[in-house]
Amino acid sequence: MTESSTHPAVRAVQHHAANWNAQDRTAWLALFDDSVTFEDPVGKAPKLGRTAAEGSWDNSFTEGRVWTLHPQRIIPGGQFEAAVHMLNRGQLHGEQVELEGIELYRVNDLGLIVSVRAFFEQPTEFELNPFFVPEA
């Protein structure tokens, strides 16, 4: 990963991907404010607080499922936001899969992530954990 940005939201996204890919749950969770809101994906009821962050991690690293994050482009906006073209690569029960999306991040003045909005089309060739599937 390239040198860390000085823009707080870009830096948060860089650390988010690095800690996730290193499978460092503790460091990854430390990036989030206790009041974080996850809309992952947008279209599913928002998940709130520390339990939302923990749920995102725990439902991504289940038996037979491991995901890595590959920001393709991070575009800062204003003082506290960034839009990200994200490539998610997964190993789902031995099968390699990819999922592309646009993710929007907002951080607070401490640089902690307070909002994540993930936009992606639901895949048809593989099944996501129900935690990441919008209600019908």
Protein Blocks (a to p, Z undefined) as FASTA:
>chain_A
ZZddfbfklmmmmmmmmmmmnopaklmmmmpcfkbccdddehiacdehjklmmmmmmmmm
gghiacddddfbdcdehjlbccddddddddeehiacdddddddddddfkopafbdcdddd
ddfkbccdfklgccZZ
